[in-house]
Amino acid sequence: MRCAHDRDSAFFVARWQAFFKYSAQLFVNNLSMALQDIETVGQHSLQMEDDAEGFRKGLWPQRIGRLLMFLSLLAAAGGLFGTGPLSITTGKAGTVEIRYEKFLRFENETALELKLEQASGTTTVIFPNDYISSLRVARIQPQPESTAIIDNHVVYTFNQTDKGEIMFFISPEKSGSVKGSVKVNDQLIPLSHFIYP
């Protein structure tokens, strides 16, 4: 019986020895891998310190790009590229005031709003044909009594009976800079637009 017990003990000891040998080998392998990782991290940290200057230099174009995008969004929201508060301008001559958008979009409708101090009587509104030909007049409120072309100018005649407001709804037919004027009852107001495509 004793022989079987010794054999079992020897087998048990051999098993434990194999287990400890395998565990020790695993520990050594893991330790060497950990040391390699530490060296790699050390190399990376040195490399990161070298790259930090390049990283900081790379941030400037990114920051400038973000600033330009932000300024473009502000300009667009303000109306620099179309409808908005930066686009709206007014002109005045005597008793006539005109309100219009300076920056327009190609084929987008906008309004030229004339305000007159006189609320009754006959009013003539004259645009140079060059100016009117670059803009399509979609509608006019109130409707003019007559329209005529005289000496290369488009003449609208209104019979004002109620409020002194005339609205010209226009749509640009070309892109670029458009300059012109409006003459209301012999009072001349210059007009200027920039039309985006």
LUMSE-667797 format. One record per atom (N, C-alpha, C): residue in one letter; x negated, y, z. Coordinates in pm, whole numbers, padded with zeros to 5 digits, always signed. Each point is the difference from the previous one (the first is absolute). Layout:
BEGIN
AXYZ
...
//
This chain:
BEGIN
M-00080-00118+00000
M+00080+00118+00000
M-00085+00126+00000
R-00107-00014+00071
R-00086+00113+00014
R-00055+00040-00136
C-00025-00095-00088
C-00054+00027-00133
C+00098+00083-00081
A+00126-00031+00010
A+00101+00076-00076
A+00006+00142+00051
H-00013+00011+00131
H+00005+00136+00059
H-00119+00080-00046
D-00119-00064-00004
D-00121+00072-00045
D+00013+00039-00148
R+00058-00095-00075
R+00019+00029-00142
R+00095+00118-00019
D+00107+00002+00076
D+00096+00112-00009
D-00066+00130+00043
S-00082-00005+00104
S-00069+00120+00048
S-00100+00049-00105
A-00074-00096-00060
A-00097+00037-00101
A+00070+00063-00121
F+00114-00057-00038
F+00078+00055-00112
F+00051+00140+00034
F+00049+00012+00125
F+00052+00129+00046
F-00111+00105+00002
V-00119-00037+00047
V-00114+00092+00007
V-00044+00037-00142
A-00002-00098-00090
A-00041+00027-00138
A+00098+00097-00066
R+00125-00021+00030
R+00102+00092-00055
R-00021+00141+00052
W-00022+00013+00130
W-00021+00132+00058
W-00128+00063-00055
Q-00105-00080-00019
Q-00124+00053-00056
Q+00023+00051-00143
A+00074-00078-00079
A+00029+00043-00137
A+00083+00129+00002
F+00096+00006+00092
F+00084+00120+00011
F-00084+00121+00038
F-00088-00014+00101
F-00084+00112+00043
F-00099+00039-00109
K-00054-00102-00073
K-00094+00030-00108
K+00072+00079-00111
Y+00119-00045-00035
Y+00079+00069-00103
Y+00037+00141+00047
S+00042+00014+00128
S+00036+00131+00055
S-00120+00094+00002
A-00116-00056+00036
A-00121+00083+00004
A-00037+00046-00141
Q+00011-00091-00096
Q-00030+00036-00139
Q+00098+00106-00051
L+00127-00016+00034
L+00103+00098-00037
L-00030+00135+00064
F-00040-00002+00128
F-00033+00124+00072
F-00118+00071-00067
V-00103-00077-00036
V-00119+00057-00063
V+00037+00061-00136
N+00080-00075-00076
N+00044+00052-00131
N+00079+00130+00015
N+00094+00001+00095
N+00081+00121+00024
N-00086+00116+00049
L-00097-00032+00085
L-00089+00105+00051
L-00083+00059-00113
S-00052-00086-00089
S-00081+00053-00110
S+00087+00084-00095
M+00125-00045-00022
M+00090+00080-00083
M+00032+00134+00066
A+00019-00002+00131
A+00028+00125+00073
A-00118+00095-00009
L-00123-00056+00010
L-00119+00085-00011
L-00012+00058-00141
Q+00034-00081-00101
Q-00001+00052-00137
Q+00103+00112-00016
D+00118-00020+00061
D+00103+00104-00005
D-00047+00128+00067
I-00069-00014+00112
I-00050+00118+00070
I-00100+00074-00088
E-00090-00077-00066
E-00095+00064-00091
E+00073+00070-00114
T+00104-00068-00054
T+00076+00059-00110
T+00070+00127+00046
V+00060-00005+00121
V+00066+00120+00054
V-00102+00111+00019
G-00120-00036+00047
G-00105+00100+00015
G-00038+00061-00134
Q-00009-00086-00101
Q-00032+00051-00133
Q+00113+00088-00052
H+00125-00045+00023
H+00115+00079-00044
H+00009+00133+00073
S-00030-00002+00130
S+00008+00126+00072
S-00108+00096-00050
L-00120-00055-00033
L-00102+00087-00058
L+00046+00049-00137
Q+00060-00091-00075
Q+00051+00037-00132
Q+00114+00100+00014
M+00085-00018+00104
M+00110+00094+00022
M-00052+00137+00035
E-00109+00006+00079
E-00058+00129+00031
E-00051+00067-00127
D-00060-00081-00090
D-00045+00056-00127
D+00119+00044-00084
D+00108-00079+00003
D+00118+00030-00080
D+00086+00112+00060
A-00019+00029+00128
A+00083+00103+00064
A-00018+00135-00067
E-00124+00032-00038
E-00023+00128-00067
E+00069+00002-00135
G-00010-00112-00073
G+00068-00010-00129
G+00151+00004+00017
F+00048-00060+00108
F+00144+00001+00028
F+00048+00142+00026
R-00078+00075+00080
R+00038+00138+00029
R-00003+00085-00127
K-00099-00025-00087
K-00006+00073-00126
K+00117-00035-00090
G+00045-00125+00007
G+00113-00045-00080
G+00132+00056+00047
L+00005+00047+00124
L+00125+00056+00052
L+00031+00137-00060
W-00101+00076-00038
W+00025+00135-00052
W+00085+00002-00125
P-00034-00082-00101
P+00088+00001-00119
P+00143-00044+00034
Q+00010-00094+00094
Q+00132-00047+00042
Q+00077+00114+00068
R-00066+00071+00087
R+00066+00112+00069
R+00038+00112-00096
I-00089+00029-00094
I+00030+00103-00099
I+00118-00043-00086
G+00001-00127-00039
G+00113-00053-00079
G+00131+00010+00075
R-00003-00034+00129
R+00122+00011+00082
R+00046+00144+00013
L-00096+00091+00017
L+00034+00141+00012
L+00062+00051-00130
L-00058-00039-00114
L+00055+00042-00129
L+00140-00056-00022
M+00021-00126+00040
M+00135-00059-00012
M+00099+00075+00088
F-00041+00033+00122
F+00087+00072+00093
F+00033+00138-00056
L-00100+00071-00052
L+00024+00132-00057
L+00090-00008-00123
S-00018-00104-00082
S+00087-00019-00117
S+00143-00025+00042
L+00019-00080+00105
L+00135-00024+00051
L+00064+00128+00053
L-00080+00080+00072
L+00052+00128+00050
L+00038+00092-00115
A-00086+00006-00101
A+00028+00086-00116
A+00125-00047-00073
A+00015-00132-00015
A+00118-00053-00068
A+00126+00027+00082
A-00009-00019+00132
A+00116+00026+00085
A+00035+00149+00001
G-00103+00084-00011
G+00024+00143-00002
G+00054+00053-00131
G-00015-00077-00107
G+00053+00041-00129
G-00102+00043-00102
L-00127-00027+00028
L-00103+00040-00095
L+00008-00080-00130
F+00061-00118+00004
F+00014-00083-00120
F+00144-00007-00047
G+00084+00088+00046
G+00141-00001-00039
G+00084+00070+00103
T+00119-00050+00025
T+00096+00064+00089
T-00051+00005+00144
G+00008+00117+00061
G-00041+00018+00140
G-00025+00146+00032
P-00027+00029+00126
P-00016+00139+00042
P-00119+00073-00064
L-00108-00071-00031
L-00114+00067-00065
L+00031+00037-00145
S+00097-00067-00058
S+00034+00021-00140
S+00094+00119-00020
I+00083+00027+00099
I+00103+00104-00016
I-00063+00138+00012
T+00032+00083-00097
T-00051+00137-00001
T+00114+00096-00037
T-00018+00125+00032
T+00101+00101-00032
T-00066+00118-00071
G+00079+00067-00079
G-00043+00122-00066
G+00111+00104+00013
K-00039+00125+00009
K+00101+00105+00019
K-00036+00121-00084
A+00103+00059-00056
A-00016+00126-00074
A+00128+00079+00021
G-00012+00112+00068
G+00117+00085+00025
G+00106-00073+00080
T+00118-00016-00061
T+00113-00061+00071
T+00016-00149-00034
V-00098-00057-00071
V+00008-00140-00044
V-00109-00082+00069
E+00039-00117+00048
E-00096-00094+00058
E+00019-00136-00067
I-00112-00065-00030
I+00006-00134-00059
I-00076-00097+00090
R+00058-00116+00016
R-00061-00107+00080
R-00014-00121-00091
Y-00122-00056-00007
Y-00024-00113-00090
Y-00117-00083+00051
E-00018-00118-00061
E-00112-00087+00035
E-00117+00024-00094
K-00115+00018+00061
K-00121+00026-00078
K-00057-00129-00059
F+00006-00111+00076
F-00052-00129-00045
F+00118-00090-00034
L+00000-00048-00125
L+00110-00082-00049
L-00051-00133-00051
R+00092-00092-00017
R-00028-00130-00062
R+00066-00005-00137
F-00068-00060-00093
F+00050-00015-00137
F+00138-00066+00002
E+00098+00067-00061
E+00138-00045-00016
E+00078-00013+00131
N-00051+00052+00111
N+00077+00005+00126
N+00072+00135+00008
E+00128-00006+00027
E+00080+00123+00002
E-00029+00082+00125
T-00003+00130-00018
T-00018+00094+00110
T+00085+00124-00028
A+00004+00092+00094
A+00087+00117-00016
A-00079+00130+00008
L+00039+00094-00087
L-00042+00140+00011
L+00121+00072+00059
E-00018+00056+00117
E+00113+00062+00069
E-00017+00153+00002
L+00089+00068-00070
L-00002+00147-00005
L+00100+00055+00100
K-00046+00095+00081
K+00091+00068+00094
K+00001+00147-00036
L+00121+00052-00017
L+00017+00140-00039
L+00071+00075+00112
E-00044+00121+00024
E+00068+00081+00100
E+00136+00045-00050
Q+00008+00024-00130
Q+00132+00037-00055
Q+00079-00129-00018
A+00121-00002+00049
A+00082-00121-00006
A+00104+00007-00111
S+00009+00111-00067
S+00100+00010-00107
S-00056+00081-00116
G+00059-00021-00118
G-00046+00071-00120
G-00069-00097-00095
T-00054+00056-00106
T-00067-00081-00101
T-00148-00011+00034
T-00050-00123-00008
T-00141-00027+00027
T-00060-00069-00121
T-00116+00049-00045
T-00072-00068-00109
T-00128-00061+00057
V-00021-00127-00036
V-00121-00072+00041
V-00073-00039-00127
I-00127+00043-00011
I-00076-00020-00123
I-00128-00079+00031
F-00019-00110-00075
F-00121-00080+00010
F-00072+00003-00135
P-00135+00005+00000
P-00072-00014-00127
P+00024-00139-00058
N+00012-00008-00130
N+00028-00128-00065
N-00111-00102+00025
D-00127+00046+00009
D-00112-00091+00028
D+00019-00070+00135
Y+00046+00075+00099
Y+00022-00056+00133
Y+00117-00098-00002
I+00111+00042-00054
I+00122-00083-00002
I-00019-00125-00086
S-00082+00008-00104
S-00019-00117-00087
S-00080-00112+00069
S-00078+00035+00102
S-00074-00104+00073
S+00083-00060+00114
L+00117+00057+00024
L+00091-00049+00104
L+00139-00022-00062
R+00060-00111+00033
R+00136-00025-00050
R+00098+00053+00106
V+00090+00088-00041
V+00103+00051+00091
V+00113-00102+00002
A+00016-00070+00113
A+00101-00105+00011
A+00139+00060+00021
R+00008+00097+00089
R+00129+00067+00026
R-00025+00134+00068
I+00100+00084-00003
I-00008+00133+00061
I+00127+00020+00082
Q-00017+00052+00121
Q+00117+00031+00084
Q-00009+00144+00046
P+00097+00082-00021
P+00121-00022-00080
P-00036+00000-00149
Q+00092-00047-00081
Q-00022-00005-00144
Q-00013+00142-00055
P-00095+00023-00092
P-00013+00134-00059
P+00116+00030-00095
E+00032+00127-00010
E+00104+00044-00095
E-00049-00018-00143
S-00132+00024-00020
S-00056-00018-00134
S-00149-00032+00011
T-00051-00063-00106
T-00142-00031-00013
T-00043+00040-00139
A-00116+00067-00008
A-00049+00044-00131
A-00151-00003-00001
I-00057-00010-00120
I-00146+00010-00017
I-00026+00131-00073
I-00070+00089+00069
I-00029+00133-00054
I-00150+00027+00016
D-00067+00029-00111
D-00143+00035+00000
D-00084-00103+00079
N+00018-00127-00033
N-00076-00108+00062
N+00023-00011+00152
H+00117+00039+00044
H+00041-00011+00140
H+00139-00063+00005
V+00026-00080+00104
V+00133-00056+00021
V+00071+00091+00100
V+00116+00051-00039
V+00074+00096+00081
V+00131-00065+00047
Y+00016-00007+00132
Y+00123-00050+00061
Y+00074+00119+00059
T+00130+00009-00028
T+00081+00110+00055
T+00105-00060+00093
F+00006+00054+00122
F+00093-00048+00102
F+00093+00113+00040
N+00122-00034+00032
N+00095+00095+00056
N+00017-00038+00147
Q-00071+00070+00086
Q+00001-00031+00143
Q+00126+00055+00066
T+00074-00089+00063
T+00120+00044+00071
T-00004-00035+00148
D-00073-00106+00035
D-00004-00037+00143
D-00139+00023+00057
K-00065-00103+00045
K-00133+00017+00061
K-00106+00024-00107
G-00105+00065+00035
G-00106+00033-00095
G-00107-00106-00009
E+00039-00123-00035
E-00096-00109-00016
E+00017-00066-00135
I-00113-00026-00065
I+00000-00074-00126
I-00105-00110+00014
M+00041-00124-00034
M-00090-00115+00010
M-00024-00057-00139
F-00129-00011-00036
F-00041-00067-00123
F-00063-00133+00041
F+00060-00110-00040
F-00056-00133+00027
F-00082-00041-00122
I-00131-00011+00022
I-00092-00024-00110
I-00074-00133+00019
S-00048-00053-00111
S-00077-00124+00001
S-00121+00020-00091
P-00123-00012+00052
P-00120+00023-00082
P-00010-00101-00115
E-00036+00050-00116
E-00013-00084-00120
E-00145-00026-00038
K-00095+00061+00072
K-00141-00025-00026
K-00077+00015+00131
S-00118-00057+00006
S-00081+00013+00121
S-00106+00107-00019
G-00056+00045+00112
G-00101+00105-00005
G+00053+00130+00057
S-00069+00108-00031
S+00036+00132+00052
S+00101+00068-00092
V+00104+00055+00061
V+00103+00074-00075
V+00015+00135+00067
K-00019+00106-00080
K+00017+00137+00051
K+00108+00069-00082
G+00070+00085+00068
G+00107+00074-00067
G+00050+00110+00090
S+00121+00044-00026
S+00059+00106+00081
S+00151-00007-00015
V+00067+00068+00089
V+00144+00016-00011
V+00028+00150+00017
K+00088+00049-00085
K+00037+00142+00006
K+00149+00005+00032
V+00032+00055+00116
V+00139+00009+00044
V+00036+00148+00008
N+00092+00041-00088
N+00043+00141-00004
N-00120+00094+00000
D-00093-00022-00090
D-00120+00083-00020
D-00100-00007+00115
Q+00012-00099+00089
Q-00099-00020+00107
Q-00075-00130-00029
L-00132+00013-00023
L-00082-00113-00045
L-00069-00069+00117
I+00011-00134+00004
I-00066-00081+00103
I-00082-00108-00070
P-00132-00007+00026
P-00083-00104-00062
P+00028-00138+00064
L-00009-00104-00083
L+00020-00138+00046
L-00121-00083-00039
S-00034-00095+00084
S-00114-00087-00028
S+00028-00138+00060
H-00023-00105-00079
H+00019-00138+00046
H-00123-00083-00038
F-00024-00103+00079
F-00091-00105-00044
F+00079-00128+00001
I+00001-00068-00116
I+00084-00119-00015
I-00089-00123-00006
Y+00022-00089+00098
Y-00075-00126+00006
Y+00065-00101-00094
P-00081-00088-00060
P+00056-00101-00091
P+00088-00101+00072
//
